[in-house]
């Protein structure tokens, strides 16, 4: 994964796999989708599929152990985002939010606070349903990240 970044996808619950494949093909960037054996994924040109056991953190551990500096990781998991940022990768949410040093601590703290509230019997809201606008925003952000890397000679 030297100079060419790979788009690495935490694919178990990723709702934008089709958008990722479309952007990757348009920009000639390889994709690695990592999911548990419980999920059926189709390989294709430029799309590598890795399936791991269905253990709680198996996908995250595989990604953390195989991501390289400059890769782009798509995940909803703030913990995984923290790890890949420390390895020099770019982390994006499936709604196009880029995780970075300016927001990841807040997101991790908020996740911790909500988990504490749930453990004590409180209720919290889940994420909003994905909209077509979310999908478009994600696709635009992924394209922008890849173009910026190309313009800076990083791919």
C-alpha positions as CSV (number, residue, x, y, z in Angstrom):
1,X,0.0,0.0,0.0
2,X,3.1,2.2,-0.4
3,X,2.2,5.3,-2.4
4,X,-1.3,4.3,-3.6
5,X,-3.8,4.6,-0.9
6,X,-6.3,1.8,-0.3
7,X,-9.8,2.5,0.8
8,X,-10.3,0.1,3.7
9,X,-13.9,-0.4,4.7
10,X,-15.3,-1.6,8.0
11,X,-17.9,-3.4,5.9
12,X,-20.1,-5.2,8.4
13,X,-22.7,-2.4,8.7
14,X,-21.5,0.0,6.1
15,X,-24.4,1.5,4.2
16,X,-22.3,3.2,1.5
17,X,-20.4,0.2,0.0
18,X,-21.9,0.9,-3.4
19,X,-20.8,4.6,-3.3
20,X,-17.3,3.6,-2.2
21,X,-16.9,1.2,-5.1
22,X,-18.2,3.8,-7.6
23,X,-15.7,6.5,-6.4
24,X,-12.9,4.0,-6.2
25,X,-13.4,2.8,-9.8
26,X,-13.7,6.3,-11.1
27,X,-10.4,7.2,-9.4
28,X,-8.6,3.9,-9.9
29,X,-8.1,3.3,-6.2
30,X,-8.1,-0.2,-4.7
31,X,-10.7,-1.1,-2.1
32,X,-10.3,-3.6,0.8
33,X,-13.7,-4.6,2.4
34,X,-13.4,-6.4,5.7
35,X,-16.4,-8.1,7.2
36,X,-17.3,-11.1,9.3
37,X,-18.4,-14.3,7.7
38,X,-22.0,-13.4,8.6
39,X,-22.0,-10.8,5.7
40,X,-22.0,-11.7,2.1
41,X,-19.8,-9.5,0.0
42,X,-19.1,-9.7,-3.7
43,X,-15.5,-9.2,-4.9
44,X,-15.0,-7.3,-8.2
45,X,-12.3,-5.5,-10.2
46,X,-10.2,-3.6,-7.7
47,X,-12.3,-4.8,-4.8
48,X,-10.6,-7.2,-2.3
49,X,-12.8,-9.0,0.2
50,X,-11.4,-10.3,3.5
51,X,-13.7,-12.1,5.8
52,X,-12.9,-12.8,9.5
53,X,-14.7,-14.6,12.3
54,X,-17.7,-13.0,13.9
55,X,-15.9,-12.1,17.1
56,X,-16.8,-8.8,18.6
57,X,-13.7,-6.9,17.5
58,X,-12.4,-9.2,14.7
59,X,-13.0,-6.7,11.8
60,X,-11.5,-3.8,13.8
61,X,-8.4,-5.8,14.8
62,X,-7.9,-6.9,11.2
63,X,-8.1,-3.4,9.9
64,X,-5.9,-2.0,12.7
65,X,-3.2,-4.6,11.9
66,X,-3.3,-4.1,8.1
67,X,-3.9,-0.4,7.6
68,X,-1.0,1.7,6.2
69,X,-0.1,5.4,6.4
70,X,-2.2,7.3,3.8
71,X,-5.0,4.7,3.5
72,X,-8.5,5.9,3.8
73,X,-10.6,3.9,6.4
74,X,-14.4,4.1,6.3
75,X,-15.9,3.2,9.7
76,X,-18.6,4.2,12.1
77,X,-16.4,3.0,15.0
78,X,-14.7,5.9,16.9
79,X,-12.3,3.5,18.6
80,X,-11.1,2.1,15.3
81,X,-10.9,5.7,13.9
82,X,-8.6,6.6,16.8
83,X,-6.3,3.7,16.0
84,X,-6.1,4.3,12.3
85,X,-5.5,8.0,12.8
86,X,-2.5,7.1,15.1
87,X,-1.2,5.0,12.2
88,X,-1.3,7.9,9.8
89,X,-4.4,6.9,7.9
90,X,-7.4,9.0,7.1
91,X,-10.7,8.1,8.8
92,X,-14.2,8.9,7.4
93,X,-17.6,8.1,8.7
94,X,-20.2,6.7,6.4
95,X,-21.9,10.1,6.4
96,X,-18.7,11.9,5.2
97,X,-17.5,13.2,8.5
98,X,-13.7,13.2,8.6
99,X,-12.4,12.1,12.0
100,X,-9.2,13.9,13.1
101,X,-7.4,15.2,16.1
102,X,-9.8,18.1,16.5
103,X,-12.9,16.0,16.9
104,X,-12.0,12.4,17.9
105,X,-11.5,13.0,21.6
106,X,-14.9,14.7,21.8
107,X,-16.6,11.8,19.9
108,X,-14.9,9.2,22.2
109,X,-16.0,11.1,25.3
110,X,-19.5,11.5,24.1
111,X,-19.7,7.7,23.3
112,X,-18.5,7.0,26.8
113,X,-21.1,9.3,28.4
114,X,-23.9,7.8,26.4
115,X,-22.8,4.2,27.3
116,X,-22.8,5.2,31.0
117,X,-26.3,6.6,30.6
118,X,-27.5,3.4,29.0
119,X,-25.8,1.2,31.7
120,X,-27.7,3.2,34.4
121,X,-31.0,2.6,32.7
122,X,-31.2,5.8,30.7
123,X,-32.3,5.9,27.1
124,X,-30.4,7.3,24.2
125,X,-31.3,7.9,20.6
126,X,-29.7,5.8,17.8
127,X,-28.3,7.2,14.6
128,X,-30.7,8.8,12.2
129,X,-31.6,6.8,9.1
130,X,-29.3,7.3,6.1
131,X,-30.7,9.6,3.5
132,X,-29.8,10.1,-0.1
133,X,-28.2,13.4,0.9
134,X,-26.0,11.6,3.4
135,X,-24.9,9.2,0.6
136,X,-24.1,12.1,-1.7
137,X,-22.2,14.0,1.0
138,X,-20.2,10.9,1.7
139,X,-19.4,10.3,-1.9
140,X,-18.3,14.0,-2.3
141,X,-16.1,13.9,0.8
142,X,-14.4,10.6,-0.3
143,X,-13.8,12.1,-3.8
144,X,-12.4,15.3,-2.3
145,X,-10.0,13.4,0.0
146,X,-8.7,11.3,-2.9
147,X,-8.3,14.3,-5.2
148,X,-6.5,16.2,-2.5
149,X,-4.1,13.3,-2.1
150,X,-3.5,13.1,-5.8
151,X,-2.9,16.9,-6.1
152,X,-0.4,16.7,-3.2
153,X,1.4,13.8,-5.0
154,X,0.4,11.3,-2.3
155,X,-1.1,8.7,-4.6
